[in-house]
Amino acid sequence: QVQLVESGGCLVQPGGSLRLSCAASGNIFMINNMEWYRQGPGKPREFVAVISRGGSTIYADSAKGRFIISRDNAKNTVYLQLNGLKIEDTAVYYCHANQFWGQGTQVTVSS
């Protein structure tokens, strides 16, 4: 079992920045890739970014150039830096590792 706990979501104005965190616990030795997904209102859950244990990253087109995924293996934590936020970035952001999901953290972009 792996437990994932996200934090850092809040209300932010368009153009603003935010950093999300996801702390992993439990059988963390099972984890290689850690991912962020998001689900906006009335939309399906979608992939945002992934980072391997070695630090290789892949981003969704919507995230390229604005979001940065990173991880601290010593702290078993993955981060998602959100920059240049747009209203359409409003969503619940979820952390995912192996078949485990966190509970999500709400990001609302609004003026």
C-alpha positions as CSV (number, residue, x, y, z in Angstrom):
1,Q,0.0,0.0,0.0
2,V,1.0,3.5,-0.8
3,Q,-0.6,6.6,0.7
4,L,-0.4,9.9,-1.2
5,V,-1.4,13.2,0.3
6,E,-1.6,16.4,-1.8
7,S,-1.5,19.9,-0.5
8,G,-1.0,23.5,-1.7
9,G,-4.2,24.1,-3.7
10,C,-6.0,27.4,-3.3
11,L,-7.6,30.3,-5.0
12,V,-5.3,32.3,-7.2
13,Q,-5.7,35.1,-9.8
14,P,-5.0,34.5,-13.5
15,G,-1.3,34.8,-14.2
16,G,-0.4,33.7,-10.7
17,S,1.8,30.9,-9.5
18,L,1.3,28.0,-7.0
19,R,3.2,25.0,-5.9
20,L,1.5,21.7,-5.2
21,S,3.1,19.0,-3.1
22,C,2.4,15.3,-2.8
23,A,3.9,13.3,0.0
24,A,4.1,9.6,-0.3
25,S,4.2,7.1,2.5
26,G,3.9,3.4,3.0
27,N,5.6,1.0,0.6
28,I,7.4,3.7,-1.2
29,F,10.0,1.3,-2.5
30,M,7.3,0.3,-5.0
31,I,7.3,3.7,-6.6
32,N,9.2,4.6,-9.7
33,N,7.1,7.2,-11.6
34,M,5.1,9.8,-9.9
35,E,2.4,11.6,-11.8
36,W,0.1,14.6,-11.6
37,Y,-3.4,14.5,-13.1
38,R,-6.2,17.0,-12.9
39,Q,-10.0,17.0,-13.3
40,G,-11.7,20.3,-14.2
41,P,-15.5,20.9,-13.7
42,G,-17.4,18.7,-16.0
43,K,-14.3,17.3,-17.6
44,P,-12.6,13.9,-17.5
45,R,-9.5,13.4,-15.5
46,E,-6.4,14.2,-17.6
47,F,-2.7,13.6,-17.4
48,V,-0.5,16.7,-16.5
49,A,3.0,15.5,-15.9
50,V,5.2,12.6,-14.8
51,I,8.6,12.3,-13.3
52,S,10.7,9.1,-12.9
53,R,12.8,8.3,-9.9
54,G,15.8,9.4,-11.9
55,G,14.2,12.8,-12.7
56,S,13.1,12.3,-16.3
57,T,10.0,14.2,-17.1
58,I,7.1,14.3,-19.6
59,Y,4.4,16.9,-19.8
60,A,1.0,17.3,-21.3
61,D,0.9,19.9,-24.0
62,S,-1.3,22.1,-21.7
63,A,1.5,22.0,-19.1
64,K,4.6,22.5,-21.3
65,G,6.4,25.8,-20.6
66,R,4.2,26.7,-17.6
67,F,4.3,23.8,-15.2
68,I,7.4,22.2,-13.6
69,I,7.3,18.8,-12.0
70,S,10.1,17.8,-9.5
71,R,10.7,15.4,-6.8
72,D,12.7,15.0,-3.6
73,N,13.4,11.3,-3.2
74,A,14.7,11.8,0.3
75,K,11.4,13.3,1.4
76,N,9.3,11.0,-0.8
77,T,7.6,14.1,-2.2
78,V,6.7,15.2,-5.7
79,Y,6.0,18.8,-6.5
80,L,4.1,20.6,-9.3
81,Q,5.0,24.3,-9.8
82,L,2.2,26.0,-11.6
83,N,3.1,29.3,-13.4
84,G,1.1,31.6,-15.6
85,L,-2.1,30.1,-14.4
86,K,-5.2,30.4,-16.6
87,I,-8.9,30.1,-15.7
88,E,-9.0,26.8,-17.6
89,D,-6.4,25.4,-15.1
90,T,-9.1,25.3,-12.5
91,A,-9.3,21.7,-11.4
92,V,-8.8,19.2,-8.7
93,Y,-5.1,18.1,-9.0
94,Y,-4.4,14.5,-8.1
95,C,-1.1,12.7,-7.4
96,H,-0.8,9.2,-8.8
97,A,1.8,6.5,-8.2
98,N,1.5,2.9,-9.4
99,Q,-2.2,2.2,-8.9
100,F,-2.6,4.6,-6.0
101,W,-4.3,8.0,-6.0
102,G,-4.3,10.9,-3.5
103,Q,-7.5,12.6,-2.5
104,G,-6.7,15.7,-4.6
105,T,-6.2,19.4,-4.0
106,Q,-8.4,22.1,-5.4
107,V,-6.9,24.8,-7.6
108,T,-9.2,27.6,-8.5
109,V,-8.0,30.3,-10.9
110,S,-10.3,33.3,-10.8
111,S,-10.2,37.1,-10.7
